Amino acid sequence: MSGAAEFWCERAWLPGGVAERVSVGCDDAGVVTSVTPGVDPPPGASRLSGVVFPGFANGHSHAFHRGLRGRTHAGGGTFWTWREAMYRLAGRLDPDTYHRLAGLVYAEMALAGFVVVGEFHYLHHPPGGGRYADPNAMGEALLAAAAHAGIRITLLDTCYLAGGLDVSGYQPLSGPQVRFGDGDVAGWAARCSALTERPGARVGAAVHSVRAVPAEALPGFADATRDRPVHVHLSEQPAENEACQAFHGCSPTELLAGAGLLGPRTTAVHATHLSDKDVELLGAAGVTACFCPTTEADLADGIGPARELADAGCPISLGSDQHAVIDPLAEARALEFGERLRTGQRGRFSPGDLLAAATERGHRSLGWPDGGRIAVGAPCDLVAVRTDTARTAGASAEQLVLAGSAADVHSVVVGGRLVVSGGAHRSFGSVGAELAKVIEELWSA
């Protein structure tokens, strides 16, 4: 419980647009009870200068990938060589080191304005494929890390059963991949069922990809996850499409559709290399498409058909994925800029569209349907962005999403509790210094 509170916003982005001098009250459960524009600061209210946005949602995260930032660029390489570095890092984590790293990563997210994260979690077991005394020790480490950082989490516990797919079929898990596997869908479901929801934390599910979960296992996974958010990496690389077509005679989207895995609870992450038929299937099913533009650029994945997906009926959300950048405004801007580069047209998504992708649509895809807006009944999640920095000075409030950055966030409220104040996280010391220490220890181990 956070205690009842009141915040006065110099300007705030409300469902109807930007309003001046807005008072936002919340109850002791951290839920908004009043929103009153055009008023002077009430006595005792916490003042938030600049423009106050609803809390941002990070729709797709692999927390341990943060250890790869700035370490994978020598010699260029490909997605697949980057993946080898990722596997090396995955082999070095245990529940204690993962808790330390993830807590700092989530604190970095809070500093950037993220109030909820969808953690796509497949690093389940010890090296060699044994079991911890608590089979969910790694997942519990992530849940505790988010609580320490003061943000909400949807743990997207991931089913990962195969080491890859080629024209000959599915390959066995090997090397660091054996940490990811539960044997079969029943084993995954049994372990995952022991995870419990708690205040600030929800449990969802994920299929890593059609490369990592054999087609015959997909219907069983669908049956086991009818009441939960379900996420899946989809068509991030052309090689995935080629392997699926060669072995199954269809695209990954068609394979998921045939298994009953497309619907409004489903989020397709990346959705980069899609056919017109794929777009039609995803849109007709109301699948959310989670774009991670800074990661997709960093890994040279390509630029997906975001506008076509939105027009077909797919809500668009955003994530920071491998955390080459942790900045919700950068992701939103990159979504629009990718469209401009792809089509030669400006204004493919309006500033309001971009904000919706960064807030309410991401919340909904993670199982927090009331979040991502400043309105009565919503969580009291507020992100105050300065308008007097070298980046934001002179920008209109309505277009600040296309001008500001995470560096301009000065205060973050999560559930009525001030988590970031004056650009500093209130529960951590120097996040940067501690991140450097933890990451260096992992790579030198």
C-alpha positions as CSV (number, residue, x, y, z in Angstrom):
1,M,0.0,0.0,0.0
2,S,1.4,3.4,-1.0
3,G,-0.8,5.7,1.1
4,A,-3.2,8.3,-0.4
5,A,-1.5,11.0,-2.3
6,E,-2.0,14.0,-4.6
7,F,0.1,15.2,-7.5
8,W,-0.1,18.5,-9.3
9,C,1.1,18.4,-12.9
10,E,2.1,21.6,-14.7
11,R,0.8,19.9,-17.8
12,A,-0.5,16.3,-18.3
13,W,-1.4,14.1,-21.2
14,L,-5.0,13.0,-20.4
15,P,-7.1,10.7,-22.6
16,G,-8.5,13.8,-24.3
17,G,-5.1,15.4,-24.9
18,V,-2.7,17.7,-23.1
19,A,-4.3,19.7,-20.2
20,E,-2.9,22.5,-18.1
21,R,-2.5,22.5,-14.3
22,V,-3.9,19.1,-13.5
23,S,-4.4,17.7,-10.0
24,V,-4.3,13.9,-9.8
25,G,-5.4,12.2,-6.6
26,C,-5.0,8.6,-5.6
27,D,-6.2,6.3,-2.8
28,D,-4.0,4.2,-0.5
29,A,-4.1,1.4,-3.1
30,G,-2.4,3.6,-5.6
31,V,-5.5,4.0,-7.9
32,V,-6.5,7.3,-9.3
33,T,-9.6,8.8,-7.6
34,S,-9.7,12.2,-9.2
35,V,-8.3,14.1,-12.2
36,T,-9.0,17.9,-12.2
37,P,-7.5,20.1,-14.9
38,G,-7.2,23.9,-14.6
39,V,-6.5,24.2,-10.8
40,D,-3.8,25.7,-8.7
41,P,-1.6,23.3,-6.7
42,P,-3.6,21.9,-3.7
43,P,-2.0,22.2,-0.3
44,G,0.4,19.3,0.3
45,A,0.4,18.1,-3.4
46,S,3.6,16.9,-4.9
47,R,4.5,19.2,-7.9
48,L,5.5,17.6,-11.2
49,S,6.9,20.2,-13.7
50,G,7.1,19.8,-17.4
51,V,4.7,17.4,-19.2
52,V,3.4,14.4,-17.3
53,F,2.7,11.3,-19.3
54,P,1.0,8.1,-18.2
55,G,3.5,5.4,-17.2
56,F,5.3,3.7,-20.1
57,A,5.1,-0.1,-20.6
58,N,8.1,-2.1,-21.7
59,G,6.3,-4.9,-23.7
60,H,9.4,-7.1,-24.3
61,S,12.5,-7.5,-22.2
62,H,15.3,-10.0,-21.7
63,A,16.9,-8.6,-18.6
64,F,20.2,-10.4,-18.9
65,H,20.8,-9.1,-22.4
66,R,21.7,-5.8,-20.8
67,G,25.1,-7.3,-20.2
68,L,25.7,-7.3,-24.0
69,R,25.4,-3.6,-24.5
70,G,28.5,-2.2,-26.2
71,R,30.1,-5.7,-26.4
72,T,28.9,-7.2,-29.7
73,H,30.0,-4.9,-32.4
74,A,33.6,-5.9,-33.2
75,G,33.9,-7.2,-36.7
76,G,30.2,-6.5,-37.5
77,G,28.7,-10.0,-37.3
78,T,25.1,-11.1,-37.7
79,F,22.1,-11.9,-35.5
80,W,23.5,-15.4,-35.3
81,T,27.0,-14.4,-34.1
82,W,25.3,-12.0,-31.6
83,R,23.3,-15.0,-30.4
84,E,26.5,-16.9,-29.6
85,A,27.6,-14.0,-27.3
86,M,24.2,-14.1,-25.7
87,Y,24.5,-17.8,-25.0
88,R,27.9,-17.3,-23.3
89,L,26.5,-14.7,-21.0
90,A,23.4,-16.9,-20.3
91,G,25.8,-19.6,-19.1
92,R,27.3,-17.4,-16.4
93,L,24.1,-16.4,-14.4
94,D,22.7,-18.0,-11.3
95,P,19.7,-16.8,-9.2
96,D,21.9,-14.4,-7.1
97,T,23.7,-12.8,-10.0
98,Y,20.5,-12.6,-12.0
99,H,18.7,-10.9,-9.2
100,R,21.5,-8.3,-8.9
101,L,21.7,-7.6,-12.6
102,A,17.9,-7.6,-13.2
103,G,17.3,-5.2,-10.3
104,L,19.7,-2.7,-11.8
105,V,18.2,-3.2,-15.3
106,Y,14.7,-2.6,-13.9
107,A,15.9,0.5,-12.0
108,E,17.3,1.8,-15.3
109,M,13.9,1.2,-16.8
110,A,12.3,3.1,-13.9
111,L,14.7,6.0,-14.5
112,A,13.5,6.1,-18.2
113,G,9.8,6.1,-17.3
114,F,8.9,2.5,-17.6
115,V,6.4,1.4,-14.9
116,V,5.8,-2.2,-16.0
117,V,7.9,-4.7,-17.9
118,G,7.1,-7.9,-19.8
119,E,10.0,-10.2,-19.0
120,F,10.3,-12.9,-21.7
121,H,11.9,-15.4,-19.4
122,Y,13.6,-18.6,-20.6
123,L,16.7,-18.8,-18.5
124,H,15.1,-21.4,-16.1
125,H,17.6,-24.0,-14.9
126,P,21.3,-24.4,-13.9
127,P,24.0,-24.9,-16.4
128,G,23.9,-28.5,-17.7
129,G,20.2,-28.7,-17.4
130,G,19.7,-29.8,-13.8
131,R,17.2,-28.2,-11.5
132,Y,17.5,-25.7,-8.6
133,A,16.0,-26.7,-5.3
134,D,13.2,-24.3,-6.3
135,P,12.7,-25.0,-10.0
136,N,11.5,-21.4,-10.4
137,A,14.5,-19.8,-8.6
138,M,15.5,-17.7,-11.7
139,G,11.9,-16.5,-12.2
140,E,11.6,-15.7,-8.5
141,A,14.8,-13.7,-8.8
142,L,13.2,-11.6,-11.6
143,L,10.0,-11.0,-9.6
144,A,12.0,-9.9,-6.6
145,A,14.2,-7.6,-8.7
146,A,11.2,-5.8,-10.2
147,A,9.7,-5.3,-6.7
148,H,13.1,-3.9,-5.5
149,A,13.2,-1.5,-8.5
150,G,9.6,-0.4,-7.8
151,I,8.1,-1.4,-11.1
152,R,5.4,-3.9,-12.0
153,I,6.3,-7.1,-13.9
154,T,4.5,-9.6,-16.1
155,L,6.7,-12.7,-16.0
156,L,6.2,-14.3,-19.4
157,D,7.5,-17.8,-18.5
158,T,8.7,-19.2,-21.8
159,C,8.4,-22.6,-23.3
160,Y,11.6,-23.6,-25.0
161,L,11.9,-27.2,-26.1
162,A,14.1,-27.5,-29.2
163,G,17.5,-26.1,-30.3
164,G,16.4,-25.0,-33.7
165,L,14.6,-25.9,-36.9
166,D,16.0,-26.7,-40.3
167,V,14.9,-28.6,-43.4
168,S,15.5,-31.9,-41.6
169,G,13.3,-30.9,-38.6
170,Y,13.8,-29.9,-35.0
171,Q,17.2,-30.1,-33.4
172,P,17.9,-31.0,-29.8
173,L,18.8,-28.4,-27.2
174,S,22.6,-28.1,-26.9
175,G,25.2,-26.1,-24.9
176,P,23.7,-23.3,-22.9
177,Q,20.3,-24.0,-24.4
178,V,19.8,-26.9,-22.1
179,R,19.2,-24.4,-19.3
180,F,16.1,-23.3,-21.1
181,G,14.2,-26.6,-21.6
182,D,11.6,-28.4,-19.5
183,G,11.4,-31.6,-21.7
184,D,7.9,-31.1,-23.0
185,V,4.9,-28.9,-22.6
186,A,3.6,-30.8,-19.6
187,G,7.0,-30.3,-17.8
188,W,6.9,-26.6,-18.7
189,A,3.3,-26.2,-17.5
190,A,4.0,-28.1,-14.2
191,R,6.9,-25.9,-13.3
192,C,5.2,-22.7,-14.4
193,S,2.0,-23.5,-12.4
194,A,4.1,-23.1,-9.2
195,L,4.6,-19.4,-9.9
196,T,2.1,-17.3,-8.1
197,E,0.9,-13.8,-8.8
198,R,1.3,-11.1,-6.1
199,P,0.8,-7.4,-5.8
200,G,2.7,-5.8,-8.7
201,A,3.4,-9.1,-10.5
202,R,1.5,-11.2,-12.9
203,V,2.4,-14.4,-14.6
204,G,2.0,-14.8,-18.4
205,A,3.4,-17.3,-20.9
206,A,5.4,-17.4,-24.1
207,V,6.4,-19.6,-26.9
208,H,10.0,-18.7,-27.6
209,S,9.5,-19.2,-31.4
210,V,8.4,-21.8,-33.9
211,R,12.1,-22.7,-34.0
212,A,12.1,-23.6,-30.3
213,V,8.7,-25.3,-29.8
214,P,7.8,-28.1,-32.2
215,A,4.5,-27.8,-34.0
216,E,3.1,-30.9,-32.3
217,A,3.6,-29.2,-28.9
218,L,1.8,-25.9,-29.8
219,P,-1.8,-27.1,-29.3
220,G,-1.0,-28.4,-25.9
221,F,0.6,-25.1,-25.0
222,A,-2.5,-23.2,-26.3
223,D,-4.7,-25.4,-24.1
224,A,-2.6,-24.7,-21.0
225,T,-2.6,-20.9,-21.5
226,R,-6.2,-20.0,-22.3
227,D,-6.5,-17.4,-19.5
228,R,-3.1,-15.7,-19.7
229,P,-1.3,-13.3,-21.9
230,V,0.8,-15.2,-24.5
231,H,3.8,-13.8,-26.3
232,V,5.9,-15.2,-29.1
233,H,8.9,-14.2,-31.1
234,L,7.6,-14.1,-34.7
235,S,9.5,-13.9,-38.0
236,E,12.3,-11.9,-36.6
237,Q,14.7,-13.4,-39.2
238,P,14.2,-14.6,-42.8
239,A,16.0,-17.8,-41.8
240,E,13.1,-18.6,-39.4
241,N,10.6,-18.2,-42.2
242,E,12.7,-20.3,-44.6
243,A,13.1,-23.1,-42.2
244,C,9.4,-23.2,-41.3
245,Q,8.4,-23.1,-45.0
246,A,10.9,-25.9,-45.8
247,F,9.8,-28.2,-43.0
248,H,6.1,-27.4,-42.5
249,G,5.1,-25.8,-45.8
250,C,3.8,-22.7,-44.3
251,S,4.9,-19.5,-42.6
252,P,5.4,-19.2,-38.8
253,T,2.2,-17.1,-38.6
254,E,0.2,-19.8,-40.4
255,L,1.7,-22.5,-38.1
256,L,0.6,-20.5,-35.0
257,A,-2.9,-19.9,-36.4
258,G,-3.3,-23.6,-37.1
259,A,-2.4,-24.4,-33.5
260,G,-5.0,-22.0,-32.1
261,L,-2.5,-19.5,-30.8
262,L,-3.6,-16.3,-32.4
263,G,-6.1,-14.1,-30.6
264,P,-6.4,-10.9,-28.6
265,R,-4.4,-12.3,-25.7
266,T,-1.5,-13.0,-28.0
267,T,1.4,-10.6,-28.7
268,A,3.7,-11.2,-31.7
269,V,7.1,-9.8,-30.9
270,H,9.1,-8.3,-33.8
271,A,6.7,-9.4,-36.6
272,T,9.3,-8.2,-39.1
273,H,9.3,-10.5,-42.2
274,L,5.6,-11.0,-42.9
275,S,3.6,-11.8,-46.0
276,D,0.3,-10.1,-46.8
277,K,-1.5,-13.3,-45.7
278,D,0.4,-13.2,-42.4
279,V,-0.6,-9.6,-41.8
280,E,-4.2,-10.5,-42.6
281,L,-4.2,-13.4,-40.1
282,L,-2.7,-11.4,-37.3
283,G,-5.0,-8.5,-37.8
284,A,-8.2,-10.6,-38.1
285,A,-7.2,-12.3,-34.8
286,G,-6.6,-8.9,-33.0
287,V,-3.0,-10.0,-32.1
288,T,-0.8,-7.2,-30.6
289,A,2.4,-6.6,-32.5
290,C,5.2,-5.6,-30.2
291,F,7.9,-3.8,-32.1
292,C,11.4,-3.3,-30.5
293,P,12.9,-0.8,-33.0
294,T,16.2,-0.1,-31.3
295,T,16.9,-3.8,-31.0
296,E,15.7,-4.5,-34.5
297,A,18.1,-1.8,-35.8
298,D,21.0,-3.0,-33.6
299,L,20.6,-6.6,-34.8
300,A,20.0,-5.6,-38.5
301,D,16.7,-7.5,-38.3
302,G,14.9,-5.2,-40.7
303,I,11.8,-2.9,-40.5
304,G,8.5,-4.6,-40.0
305,P,5.2,-3.5,-41.6
306,A,3.9,-1.7,-38.5
307,R,1.4,0.6,-40.4
308,E,-0.1,-2.4,-42.3
309,L,-0.5,-4.4,-39.1
310,A,-2.2,-1.5,-37.4
311,D,-4.5,-1.0,-40.3
312,A,-5.3,-4.7,-40.4
313,G,-6.4,-4.6,-36.7
314,C,-3.3,-5.2,-34.7
315,P,-2.7,-2.9,-31.7
316,I,1.0,-1.9,-31.7
317,S,3.1,-2.0,-28.5
318,L,6.8,-1.3,-27.9
319,G,9.6,-3.0,-26.0
320,S,13.4,-2.6,-25.5
321,D,14.2,-6.3,-25.9
322,Q,18.0,-6.7,-25.6
323,H,18.4,-3.2,-24.1
324,A,20.8,-1.7,-26.5
325,V,18.8,1.3,-25.4
326,I,16.4,1.7,-22.5
327,D,14.3,4.7,-23.5
328,P,10.5,4.5,-24.3
329,L,10.6,7.8,-26.2
330,A,13.4,6.5,-28.4
331,E,11.4,3.4,-29.2
332,A,8.3,5.4,-30.0
333,R,10.3,7.7,-32.2
334,A,12.1,4.9,-33.9
335,L,8.7,3.2,-34.8
336,E,7.7,6.3,-36.7
337,F,11.2,6.9,-38.2
338,G,11.3,3.3,-39.4
339,E,8.1,3.8,-41.2
340,R,9.4,7.0,-42.8
341,L,12.6,5.2,-44.0
342,R,10.6,2.2,-45.3
343,T,7.9,4.2,-47.2
344,G,9.3,7.7,-47.8
345,Q,6.3,9.2,-46.0
346,R,6.1,11.2,-42.8
347,G,3.3,11.0,-40.2
348,R,2.7,7.2,-40.5
349,F,1.9,7.3,-36.8
350,S,0.7,10.4,-35.0
351,P,2.3,11.5,-31.7
352,G,-0.9,10.2,-30.0
353,D,-0.6,6.9,-31.8
354,L,3.0,6.6,-30.6
355,L,2.1,7.4,-27.0
356,A,-0.7,4.9,-27.1
357,A,1.8,2.2,-28.3
358,A,4.2,3.2,-25.5
359,T,1.5,3.2,-22.8
360,E,-2.0,1.7,-22.8
361,R,-1.5,-0.9,-25.6
362,G,1.6,-2.2,-23.9
363,H,-0.2,-2.4,-20.6
364,R,-3.1,-4.3,-22.1
365,S,-0.8,-6.8,-23.9
366,L,0.9,-7.6,-20.5
367,G,-2.4,-8.2,-18.7
368,W,-2.7,-4.8,-17.0
369,P,-5.7,-3.4,-19.0
370,D,-6.4,-0.4,-16.6
371,G,-2.9,1.0,-17.0
372,G,-1.3,3.4,-19.4
373,R,-3.7,6.4,-18.9
374,I,-4.2,9.2,-16.4
375,A,-7.9,8.6,-15.5
376,V,-10.0,7.7,-12.6
377,G,-9.7,4.0,-11.9
378,A,-6.3,3.6,-13.5
379,P,-3.1,3.0,-11.5
380,C,-1.5,6.3,-10.5
381,D,1.5,6.0,-12.8
382,L,3.0,9.3,-13.8
383,V,6.1,10.2,-15.8
384,A,7.3,13.8,-15.7
385,V,9.4,15.0,-18.6
386,R,11.4,18.2,-18.5
387,T,10.6,20.8,-21.2
388,D,13.6,23.0,-20.5
389,T,16.5,20.8,-21.7
390,A,18.6,21.3,-24.8
391,R,16.6,18.4,-26.4
392,T,13.1,19.5,-25.4
393,A,13.2,23.3,-25.3
394,G,10.8,24.8,-27.7
395,A,8.9,21.6,-28.5
396,S,5.1,21.6,-28.2
397,A,3.7,19.4,-25.4
398,E,1.7,17.5,-28.0
399,Q,4.9,16.5,-29.9
400,L,7.3,16.0,-27.0
401,V,7.2,12.2,-27.7
402,L,9.2,13.0,-30.9
403,A,11.7,15.3,-29.1
404,G,12.5,14.1,-25.6
405,S,14.5,11.2,-24.3
406,A,14.9,9.1,-21.2
407,A,17.5,11.7,-20.0
408,D,14.7,14.2,-19.7
409,V,12.6,12.2,-17.3
410,H,12.9,13.7,-13.8
411,S,10.2,12.1,-11.8
412,V,8.3,8.7,-11.9
413,V,5.3,7.7,-9.8
414,V,4.3,4.0,-9.7
415,G,1.0,3.2,-8.0
416,G,1.0,6.5,-6.2
417,R,4.6,6.1,-4.9
418,L,7.5,8.3,-6.0
419,V,10.1,5.9,-7.4
420,V,12.3,8.4,-9.3
421,S,12.8,12.0,-8.1
422,G,15.1,14.6,-9.5
423,G,16.4,12.0,-12.0
424,A,17.6,9.6,-9.3
425,H,16.2,6.3,-8.3
426,R,15.1,6.5,-4.7
427,S,16.0,2.8,-3.8
428,F,19.4,2.5,-5.6
429,G,22.6,4.3,-5.4
430,S,24.5,4.9,-8.6
431,V,22.7,2.6,-11.1
432,G,25.4,3.1,-13.7
433,A,28.3,2.3,-11.5
434,E,26.7,-0.8,-10.1
435,L,25.7,-2.0,-13.5
436,A,29.3,-1.6,-14.7
437,K,30.5,-3.6,-11.7
438,V,28.0,-6.5,-12.1
439,I,28.5,-6.8,-15.9
440,E,32.3,-6.8,-15.6
441,E,32.1,-9.5,-13.0
442,L,29.9,-11.6,-15.3
443,W,32.2,-11.3,-18.3
444,S,35.4,-11.9,-16.2
445,A,34.0,-15.0,-14.4
